[in-house]
Amino acid sequence: MAATVKDLRSKAELDEVLKKKGSAVLHFWASWCAASSQMDAVMSHLCTEHPKIDFFRVEAEEVPDITEAYSVSAVPFFVFIKNGAVADKLEGANPADLAQKISHLASADGSQKTSEIEEITTISSLNSAVPANGLEVAKKDPLEERLKGLVASKPVMLFMKGSPDAPRCGFSRKVVEILKDLGVEIGSFDILADENVRQGLKTFSNWPTYPQLYVDGEFIGGCDIVTEMHKSGELKELFTTKGLNIQESIESRLKRLINSSPTMLFMKGTPEAPRCGFSSKVVNALQEEGISFGSFDILSDNEIREGLKKYANWPTYPQLYHKGELIGGCDIILELKANGELKAELA
């Protein structure tokens, strides 16, 4: 009959316990772990409630033979033994779970006094401790666990102000528009609805502002980073790499290309090898003025070639854009250059 929690100091002592074919609970603990000390108080209470069960403490780092036998890698850790065999295990400092498992061990029907659970769950919250010698404190932060669950709840998860249908700040709205343009399914959480999540995620992500975008549980960044990745095509590439369904609209593609460089020329061919006289003239005009520019060969993508005509309401090529705005075609560019206005127009 157990009235106190006893210490097991060797494998031989454990073997004697197993030979009895009775019920026993082993508490693996460490002297440096405050949570272990608190669980000792729980064990002391439970051993008086269940006198037919033997309760033992095992100092995990001092009796490695026993620790390794039960694959203990964290403290506190509990092993429940029935008739010489392992019946159950419990990792972490959870008094209510410990009480329930011991009650199941004590009775075939798993019954347990409600008052016992209530009494045990009022024990003061357990303190964290610094890990030592490779063992970790098996205590989980409820908020951190909740944040992990939220982050992993959808492949694309956006923590924002408001909802995708009703964003409540301009930055959140901008990221939602980008994700919708890419055609990905958005999971979201309104951080204005839960102050704990709002403040906790800042620490969890090490990022002080919102919105915050996660993809497959990985933090990507806020509005500025998402916007830059979208402009460069990195965001689409990331989604593709992750196996996410991408259905980017033609309008989104055009916007991204137009804004991929401050000055952007849609032409036939490339600046090094123009494939029409008009494109060649515009390239020469820009180069003579010392204007750097990006370019896109509309002959390489018919969807862009036809789509840009409608988007710009301009039927011919080349087309020159500056900061997202259409400047014009060959005639307008050459006229601006002749008047000495081209460089100023693109400044």
C-alpha positions in Angstrom: 0.0 0.0 0.0 1.4 3.4 -0.9 1.1 6.3 1.4 4.1 8.3 0.1 5.9 8.8 -3.1 9.1 6.6 -3.0 12.4 7.1 -4.9 13.6 4.5 -7.4 17.4 4.6 -7.6 18.3 1.7 -9.7 17.1 -0.7 -12.5 17.1 -3.5 -9.9 14.6 -1.7 -7.7 12.4 -1.1 -10.8 12.5 -4.8 -11.6 11.2 -5.6 -8.2 8.3 -3.2 -8.7 7.5 -4.9 -12.0 7.5 -8.4 -10.5 4.6 -7.4 -8.2 2.2 -7.3 -11.2 0.4 -4.5 -9.5 -0.3 -0.9 -10.5 2.4 1.8 -10.3 3.2 5.3 -11.5 6.7 6.5 -12.3 7.4 10.2 -12.2 10.6 11.2 -14.1 11.8 14.5 -12.7 14.9 16.7 -12.5 16.1 18.8 -9.6 16.5 21.9 -11.8 12.9 21.7 -13.0 10.4 23.8 -11.1 7.5 22.0 -12.9 8.8 18.7 -11.5 8.6 20.1 -8.0 5.1 21.3 -8.5 4.0 17.9 -9.9 5.5 16.2 -6.8 2.8 18.0 -4.8 0.2 16.6 -7.1 1.7 13.1 -6.7 1.7 13.4 -2.9 -2.0 14.3 -3.0 -2.9 11.5 -5.4 -1.0 8.7 -3.5 -3.3 9.3 -0.5 -6.4 9.1 -2.8 -5.2 5.8 -4.4 -3.6 3.7 -1.8 -3.6 0.6 -4.0 -1.2 2.2 -6.5 2.5 2.4 -5.9 4.0 5.9 -6.6 7.7 6.4 -7.5 10.0 9.2 -8.4 12.9 8.7 -10.8 15.5 11.4 -11.1 15.9 11.2 -14.9 19.5 12.2 -15.2 20.7 10.1 -12.2 19.2 6.8 -13.3 19.8 6.7 -17.1 19.1 3.0 -17.4 15.5 3.5 -16.4 15.2 6.8 -18.3 16.4 5.3 -21.6 14.2 2.2 -21.1 11.1 4.4 -21.3 12.4 6.8 -23.9 12.2 9.8 -21.6 13.4 13.0 -23.3 11.6 15.6 -21.3 10.5 16.3 -17.7 8.1 16.0 -16.0 7.2 12.6 -17.6 4.9 9.9 -16.2 4.7 6.2 -16.9 1.7 4.2 -15.8 2.3 0.5 -15.2 -0.3 -2.2 -14.9 0.6 -5.9 -14.2 4.3 -5.2 -15.0 3.6 -3.6 -18.4 3.3 0.0 -19.6 -0.4 1.0 -19.7 0.0 4.7 -20.6 2.4 7.7 -20.6 2.0 11.4 -20.0 4.4 14.1 -20.9 4.2 17.6 -19.4 2.9 19.3 -16.3 -0.8 18.8 -16.5 -2.4 18.0 -13.1 -5.9 17.3 -14.4 -4.6 14.9 -17.1 -2.4 13.1 -14.5 -5.3 12.7 -12.1 -7.5 11.3 -14.8 -5.0 8.8 -16.0 -4.3 7.6 -12.5 -8.0 7.2 -11.9 -8.3 5.1 -15.0 -5.4 3.0 -13.8 -7.1 2.5 -10.4 -10.5 1.4 -11.7 -11.6 -0.8 -14.5 -14.4 1.6 -15.5 -12.2 4.7 -15.5 -14.5 6.5 -13.0 -13.1 9.4 -11.1 -14.3 11.8 -8.4 -15.3 15.1 -9.8 -14.2 16.8 -6.6 -10.7 15.3 -7.1 -10.2 16.9 -10.5 -11.5 20.2 -9.2 -9.1 20.2 -6.3 -6.1 19.2 -8.4 -6.8 21.8 -11.1 -6.6 24.5 -8.6 -3.0 23.9 -7.9 -0.9 26.9 -8.8 0.3 27.2 -12.3 3.7 25.6 -13.0 6.8 27.6 -13.5 9.1 27.0 -16.5 12.7 26.0 -15.9 16.0 26.2 -17.8 16.7 22.9 -19.7 19.9 21.0 -18.7 21.8 18.0 -20.0 19.6 17.6 -23.1 16.3 17.2 -21.2 13.6 19.8 -21.8 10.8 21.0 -19.7 7.7 19.4 -21.2 5.4 22.4 -20.5 3.5 24.0 -23.3 2.4 27.6 -23.5 -1.4 27.6 -24.3 -1.2 30.8 -26.4 1.8 29.6 -28.3 0.1 26.3 -29.0 -3.0 28.2 -30.2 -0.9 30.4 -32.5 0.8 27.3 -34.0 -2.6 25.9 -34.7 -3.9 29.0 -36.3 -0.8 29.4 -38.5 -1.1 25.8 -39.7 -4.9 25.9 -40.2 -4.7 26.9 -43.8 -1.9 26.6 -46.5 -2.2 30.4 -47.0 -3.0 32.1 -43.7 -3.4 35.9 -43.4 -3.5 37.6 -40.0 -5.2 40.9 -40.8 -7.4 43.7 -39.6 -10.9 42.7 -40.7 -11.7 40.0 -43.2 -10.9 39.4 -46.9 -14.4 40.6 -47.7 -14.2 43.6 -45.5 -10.6 44.7 -44.7 -10.3 47.3 -42.0 -7.0 48.9 -43.1 -5.3 49.7 -46.4 -2.4 47.4 -45.9 -4.6 44.4 -45.2 -6.7 45.3 -48.2 -3.6 45.5 -50.5 -2.4 42.0 -49.4 -5.9 40.6 -49.9 -6.0 42.0 -53.4 -2.7 40.5 -54.3 -3.7 37.0 -53.0 -7.1 37.3 -54.8 -5.2 38.3 -58.0 -3.2 35.1 -57.7 -6.3 33.1 -57.2 -5.2 31.3 -54.1 -7.6 30.3 -51.3 -7.1 32.6 -48.3 -7.4 31.5 -44.7 -7.7 34.6 -42.4 -7.9 35.7 -38.8 -9.2 39.1 -37.7 -6.6 40.2 -35.1 -9.0 43.0 -34.0 -11.3 40.4 -32.6 -8.7 38.8 -30.2 -6.2 41.0 -28.3 -4.3 37.9 -27.1 -3.6 36.7 -30.6 -2.9 40.3 -31.8 -0.2 40.8 -29.2 1.1 37.2 -29.0 1.6 36.9 -32.7 3.9 39.9 -32.8 6.3 38.0 -30.5 5.7 34.6 -32.1 6.5 36.0 -35.6 9.0 38.6 -34.3 7.1 41.1 -36.5 5.5 44.2 -35.0 2.8 45.1 -37.5 -0.1 43.7 -39.5 -1.0 42.1 -41.8 1.2 39.0 -41.5 1.2 36.3 -44.1 2.0 32.6 -43.5 2.4 30.0 -46.2 2.5 26.3 -45.2 3.2 27.4 -41.6 6.2 29.6 -42.7 6.1 33.3 -42.0 6.5 35.3 -45.2 6.2 38.9 -44.1 4.0 42.0 -44.1 2.5 44.2 -46.7 5.7 45.6 -48.1 7.4 42.2 -48.5 4.4 40.6 -50.0 4.0 43.5 -52.5 7.6 43.3 -53.6 7.5 39.5 -53.9 4.4 39.8 -56.0 5.9 42.4 -58.3 9.0 40.2 -58.8 7.1 37.0 -59.4 8.6 35.4 -56.2 5.2 35.1 -54.5 3.7 33.2 -57.4 6.8 31.0 -57.6 6.5 30.3 -53.9 2.9 29.2 -54.2 3.8 27.0 -57.2 6.7 25.4 -55.3 4.3 24.7 -52.4 1.9 23.0 -54.8 -0.8 25.6 -54.3 -3.3 26.1 -57.1 -2.5 29.4 -58.9 -5.0 31.0 -61.2 -3.5 34.5 -61.7 -5.7 36.7 -63.7 -4.5 38.4 -66.9 -5.0 41.8 -65.3 -2.9 40.8 -62.4 -0.1 39.6 -64.7 -0.2 42.8 -66.6 -0.1 45.0 -63.5 2.8 43.0 -62.2 4.8 43.2 -65.4 4.0 47.0 -65.9 5.3 47.7 -62.3 8.3 45.3 -62.5 10.5 48.3 -63.5 10.0 52.1 -63.0 10.2 52.5 -66.8 8.9 49.5 -68.7 8.8 49.0 -72.4 6.6 46.4 -74.1 8.1 45.7 -77.5 8.7 43.2 -80.2 12.0 41.5 -79.5 14.6 42.7 -77.0 16.6 45.9 -76.6 19.6 44.0 -77.9 17.7 42.6 -80.8 14.5 44.5 -81.7 12.2 42.7 -84.1 10.4 45.8 -85.6 11.5 49.2 -86.7 9.2 51.1 -84.2 10.6 49.1 -81.3 14.1 49.8 -82.5 13.5 53.5 -82.6 12.1 53.7 -79.1 15.0 51.7 -77.7 17.4 54.0 -79.4 15.6 57.1 -78.1 15.7 55.8 -74.5 19.3 54.8 -74.7 20.4 58.1 -76.2 18.8 59.9 -73.3 20.5 57.6 -70.8 17.3 56.3 -69.5 17.4 52.8 -67.9 14.3 50.6 -68.5 12.9 47.1 -68.3 11.4 45.3 -71.3 9.1 42.5 -72.2 8.9 40.8 -75.6 5.3 40.7 -76.5 6.0 38.1 -79.2 6.9 35.6 -76.5 3.4 35.6 -74.9 0.3 36.0 -76.9 -1.9 36.4 -73.8 0.1 39.4 -72.7 0.3 40.7 -76.3 -3.5 40.7 -76.7 -4.4 41.5 -73.1 -2.2 44.6 -72.9 -4.0 46.2 -75.9 -7.3 46.0 -74.1 -5.8 46.9 -70.7 -4.1 50.1 -72.1 -6.7 50.8 -74.7 -3.8 51.1 -77.1 -3.8 48.9 -80.2 -0.2 48.9 -81.3 3.4 48.2 -80.0 5.7 49.3 -78.6 4.1 50.7 -75.4 6.1 52.6 -72.8 5.1 52.8 -69.2 6.5 54.9 -66.4 5.6 54.2 -62.7 2.6 52.1 -63.9 1.2 54.8 -66.2 1.1 54.5 -70.0 3.3 57.2 -71.7 2.5 56.2 -75.3 3.8 54.5 -78.4 6.6 55.2 -80.9 5.3 58.5 -82.2 4.8 60.0 -78.8 8.2 58.9 -77.5 10.0 60.3 -80.5 8.0 63.6 -80.3 8.9 63.9 -76.5 12.6 63.3 -77.4 12.6 65.8 -80.2 11.1 68.5 -77.9 13.6 67.7 -75.2 10.9 66.5 -72.8 11.5 62.7 -72.7 13.9 62.7 -69.9 11.8 65.1 -67.8 8.7 63.0 -68.5 10.4 59.9 -67.1 12.2 61.6 -64.2 
